[in-house]
Amino acid sequence: MSDFFKTVDRIKPAYDATYKFVLFLCKILLIGDIAITTMSVAGRYISFIPDPAWSEETVLTFMAYMAVLSAALAIRRGAHIRMTAFDTYLPKKVVRFLDILSDLAVLILAIVMIVVGWSYAVKIGAKGTYVSMPGLSKFWQYFPVPLAGVAMFIFELEALYNHFKALCLNEDVQEARA
C-alpha cells in the first residue's frame, strides 16, 4: 500500500503548481483592484487623471474573483472556517470522521459550483454586457464561480487523499496535510 502512496504523492507538484497559480492570480487581481480604485478616486479630485466609467464594474468583478479563489486557497491550507471547539473533547476517530465528512460536503459544493456556475455563466452571463463596457460579455462576471469550483475540487481531492493516506498509514491528519 505504501507503494501506492509513493506513486500518488508524485502528483503533489501539480497541486503545488495549481496553488501557486491561483495565488498568483489573486495577487494580480488585488494589484489591479488597488490600481484601478486609486486611479478612479484620484480622477475625481485631480483634473488630469481620468476617472474611467468602467472602473466600478471592473473592481467589483476582480473582487468576486478574489473572494471565491481565496476560498479555494484556504481549502488547500486547511484554513477555511470550521467548528473546532469540541475537537479536544471528542475521540480522534470521531474528529477524523467529521473532517472527512466536511471535506466531502465541500467537494459536493465544488461540483455544484462548477455545474451551476458554468450554466449561469453561459445562459445568463453570455446574454448581457457590462453597462460601461458594452463590448464585454457578463460571462466574465459569472465565470469566477465555476473557476473557483474547479480549484476547490482539485484541493478537496488532495485533502481527501491526505485523509485516506493518514487512515491507512495511521498518521495524524495534521501531519498528512503538511
WOTASUL-V292444 format. One record per pair of residues at least 24 apart in sequence whose ideal C-beta (glycine too) atoms are under 8 Angstrom apart, sorted by the first residue. I is the first residue (numbers start at 0). J is the second residue. Records with the same first field share a line. If there is no record, write none. Layout:
BEGIN
I->J  J
END
This chain:
BEGIN
0->167  168
1->168
4->164  167  168
7->160
14->75  153  154  157
17->150  153  154
18->72  75  154
21->68  71  72  150
22->72
24->64  68
25->64  65  68  69  72
28->61  64  65  68
29->61  65
31->57  61
32->58  61  62  65
35->61
51->131
52->131
53->129  131  132
55->131
56->129  130  131  132  140
60->139  140  143
63->140  143
64->143  146
66->143
67->112  143  144  146  147
68->143  146  147  150
70->147  151
71->147  150  151  154
72->150
74->105  151  154  155  158
75->154  157  158
77->158  176
79->105
95->162  165  166  172
98->162  172
99->159  162
102->155  158  159  162
103->159
105->151  155
106->151  152  155  156  159
108->148  151
109->148  149  151  152  155
110->148  152
111->148
112->144  145  147  148  151
113->145  148  149  152
114->145
115->144
116->141  142  144  145  148
117->145
119->144
120->144  145
END
